[in-house]
Amino acid sequence: MLRLACSAAAAGVVVAYTLPALLRAYRRATAKPKLTYFNIRGMGEHLRLALAIARVPFDDVRLDRDGFQKLKPELKFGQLPVMHLDNDKIELVQTAAIMRYIAQAFEPSLYSSDPIIAATIDAMVQQVQDMQVGKLVFSYRERFGVRADALDDEHAAIAKANYYKEVLPRHLTYFEKILSESPTTWLVGTAGPTIADITLACTFGQNVDNKDPLYSLPKNVAALVKAFYDLPAVKAFIATDPLVK
């Protein structure tokens, strides 16, 4: 009787571990997400590479400006990226939210079921977004309600210079300290990247070699960016992407 009970318990453990994996494999094979973004790297790179790491085949729709203007009235918030599922019946928006979906549906190593670790990952993602706010404002003034008479080209150039001299280095110092205390290459000490690492790495993805004339990445941040773009799944995707050839 004891042997039967132990066997049943062992079988239950096997099912508990294998069923979620089988479910994720089924989702990968059947989900067929459609990711729509501009034909640039930008925020689309976060999602393309998250899907590549998660081993999810997807329809990679890349629009020009005319294509976007035609689609814009149909979009929930009138912006990209957007991911459609179930033959366009489901629409997911906002980059961070879509990344969390990818992790939770297909690749749990990119997020965490532990609420404290998940909150820490989310905080890192939001901090990267905060780091970008100033850059977005001087780059896309009217989108943020900043008229030309409030921030003309001359003063936008001043804001840009200050961003790269003062603001960006300050934020990078935060991430450098976090990484210096991490037992691994990654922000929350995981064995592999999470969506937080994807967000930080892709923000500097065109500066893998740390040679951008406007800024220089500190040692540990540069190491994270390089480690991310050296991942086999990332390298394999980029090798087929005409944007980064």
Secondary structure, 3 states (H helix, E strand, C coil): CHHHHHHHHHHHHHHHHHHHHHHHHHHHHHCCCEEEEECCCHHHHHHHHHHHHCCCCCEEEEECHHHHHHHHHHCCCCCCCEEEECCCCEEEECHHHHHHHHHHHHCHHHCCCCHHHHHHHHHHHHHHHHHHHHHHHHHCCHHHCCCCCCCCHHHHHHHHHHHHHHHHHHHHHHHHHHHHCCCCCCCCCCCCCCHHHHHHHHHCHHHCCCCCCCCCCCHHHHHHHHHHHCCHHHHHHHHCCHHHC
